[in-house]
């Protein structure tokens, strides 16, 4: 077994990793208060962003699913890696040379054991992608280059998108990758090779034009391959990598690595139907275009799209382009099933001539592709109009059939105001000229389904103002100890009423307090000894929004801690008052005077703390 990675190297990896850039490869992040970034969680489906990143502290936390941690924890979670593999992946990204300690028995660790399977498969795919791209320039690949040229793609376009060619011989890639040190099992697991009945390996892709399919970080997960030769024994026009530990066709979008930045910037994602359509759209200026890979746009695609556009307001757009034929309408109906997962508005762009973006660019130029996207119509309108089909809207019977077909779709719109607007539009599209009648039919359709009983809202600490005050105080202690370190360290053992908050405060005092430390130092010290039960709370506190700008932050932090101290002082006052009321001054004058003195001291401290708290931001 290989030795463990040295602690100082792990620390160097974390120090050199910009967590906002790391997370930003997967999530569209936006500013959310002083020093904080917010986006949609990549680990669970959500409508409202609850995933926060605090770059200064190098931590992230999702308030929705309660996941959190540092850069290493994020890579472990997002890529399903172990600790060592995650550190090695980040080290390669950050340019850190890792060193390994000796084994527990004292013997040298020897050669490093093979790194994690995922990284090996990524490296194999990367090597294959580079090799395929080289083959595209060879003599045999002339038919592949001709096909690209006929569709308006030159050599620069092929290089930009990493297009390659798989030779017809059938074993050349296997020999090449074996020479690079990859095992037969790795090639089969990666989907790059197959194994015949005798156990001999062969190239999975032979005599085909290839597109590398990458994830948002740029790692190659698999390939899409187009048929070129009439004697190809596999008749399918397109052949994709089979399901592998890397490649899951329901979760990948071709072109996402090139489009992700512009998707986040423009808050728009355009879904086209094929690899050449993505190429044509990008070259025409629609650089937010992506495509599914051999499958319909589904729920997993929708979740990825939402994270990319930062889908939290109705200002974002998802535009689907489909052919104008029956197959295109069917594809639109499938996409409609995922429509209401989006907060963003969804649209459909259909070229009346039936041309896809690639054909449109060839025949009419780049401007025509851009115009196609700009002519988009709302998804609801497209789907509703599609239900009319062959109905004769010139007759009363036809209009009623159209209404019966469309009313359930309109009734399924969750937004009540939007539902009413489409009901009014439906009346106009059908030609009833009886808005009230159509609205009533839609309302009846809406009542037709089983109603879900409302669930009582669960009460949490967020409903308790004292608990919220305590959370703000601890968040300030972890994030801005330079403003409140001494105040937090001076709080009494009973200052925090929530048990988990008390454990955090006790742990903070046990490691020497917050005075004279930076936020990162405080967090690291507390996390190193805190029990596992409060580790998620620590990351939540470290990324928690502080409702104050940088100028107001010192006042707010001081007031937050002072409020906790004041609440503690209030309890001391009440306890002193109860003791005083229990005493009989005539029979125990000395005890009475002592209790009275303690009450006055507690009240004086209470007033002082209240004045300090009121001097900050509520």
C-alpha positions, 0 to 999 in steps of 0.5 A: 500500500502507498503511504499517506499524503503529507499534511503540508501538501494537503494544506498546500493543495487547499491553499492554492485551490480557488474554491469559487473557481472550482465550484464555478465549473459546476454551478453558476455563482452570484454574489450574495452578501459580503464575501459570499457567493450563492448558487443552485446546489449540484447535489440535490434539485432545488428551485431557490439557491441554498448553496453558498461559497465563502472564498475567503475561508475556502468552504462551501455549504448547502442549507438545503441538503446540509452538505458542506466542507472544503475544496477536497470535500467538494471534489469527493462529493461531485466526482464520487472520489475517495480522499486521496484521489480527490487530493491528487485531482486538485493537486494536478489542477493546482500544480502541487507536487505531492509527497507520500509518507512511509507506511505505518510499519516504518518501511518506505511506501515504495512506488505509488499505487495506481490512482483512482479509477475515475482519473485513470479513465479520464486520462485514457479518454483524453489520450484517445481524444488527442489520438483521434484528432491526429488521425483526422489529419491523415490520408485515410480520414479524407471522407471525414474531412469531406463530410465536415467541409460539406457542412461548412466546418474547416480545420480550425473548427475541427480543432476547436471542437476536438473532432477526430477520426477512428481508423478502420483497421480496428485495433490501432487505438488499443495498441496506442493506449497500451503503449501509453500504459493503460491496461486492457480492463481500463480500455474496456471499462472506459468504453474505448474498446470491446472484447471478443469471445476469444478475449481479444480487444478491438477498437469500439469505434472504427471508420467513423467521425468522432466528437469528444463528449466532455463535462463542465470541467473539460474532462472527456467522458466519452465519444459520439461517432458518425457513420462514414462508409456504406460497408460499416457493419453497424448500420446506426448513423450515430454510435455513442460510448456505452454507459461507463463509470464516466459516461451517463448519457442522461446526465451529459450535454455535448458542448457544455465545456465550451458553452458554460461561461456564456450560459452563466453570463447570458442566463440563456441555454440553447438546446439543439439536436446534434453535434454538428448543430452545436458546432454551427450554432457556436460558429454563428455566434450562439455560443450557449448551444448544447445538445443531448447525446443519443437521448431525449432531454430529461430531468437530469439534463434539466437539473444540470441546465438549471445550475448552469444558468443559475435558475433562480428568477424568471429572467433566465431562458432555456430555448429548445430548437426542434425540426418542424416535422412530427418528430420535432413536435414529439421531441418538444412534448418530451421536453415539455415534461421537464418544463416546470422544473425551471424557474427560467422561461422556456421557449421553442425555436422552430425553423419553418423550412424544417432546416436544423441549425447546421443546414440553416447556416450552410444555406442562409448564413450565420445571421439566420441561425441567430435569427432562429433563436431570436424568433423563439416562442414560449414553450407553453404556446408551442405545446398548446398549439401542437395539440390542435393537430388536425382539428378543424377549428372552423367548426364548433365541434372542432373547437371543442375537441381542441379545447378538450385536448389543450385544457389539461395542459393549461390546467397543469401550469403551476403559476396561477396567473400564468395559467389564467393568461394562457387560458385567455390566449387559448380562447383566442387561438381556438376562436371561441370569442368566449373567454369566460367559457374557456377559463371555466373549462380550464379551471374544471380541468385543474380541479379534475386531478387529486388535490394534495393536502397541504403539509404543515410547515416544519418549525425549526431554529429559524423560527426562534429569534434567540437561536438566530441571534446565537447563529449570527454571533457564532458566524461572526466569530468564525468569519470576522474574529478580528471584530469580535474575537475578544467579545466572543471569548468573554461570553459565559458558559451559559451564553448559548441556549441551543445545545449545538451552539453551546458545543461550538462555543465550548470548542472555540474556547477549548482551542484558545478562543478567537482573539488574534486569529483570522477567520480561516485560522479559527475555523481550522482550529475548531474543525480539527477538534469539534465532534462530528455532530457539529461539523455540518453546523460549522460549515453552515456558519462559515458561509452564512450570509451576514446582512451587512456591507463591509462598512457596517460589518464591524457594527453588526458583528459587535451587536450580534455578539452583544445581543447574545451577551445581553440575553445571557445578562437578562437571564442573570437579572431574572435569576437575581430577581427571583433570589431577591424575592425569595428572601425576607429582608427582616430575617436575613438582611445580609443575604438580602443586601448581597442579592440586591447588590448582585441584581444591581450589577446584573442590571448595569451589565444588561444596560451596557450590553443593550447599548452596545447591541443597539449600536449595531445593525439589527 
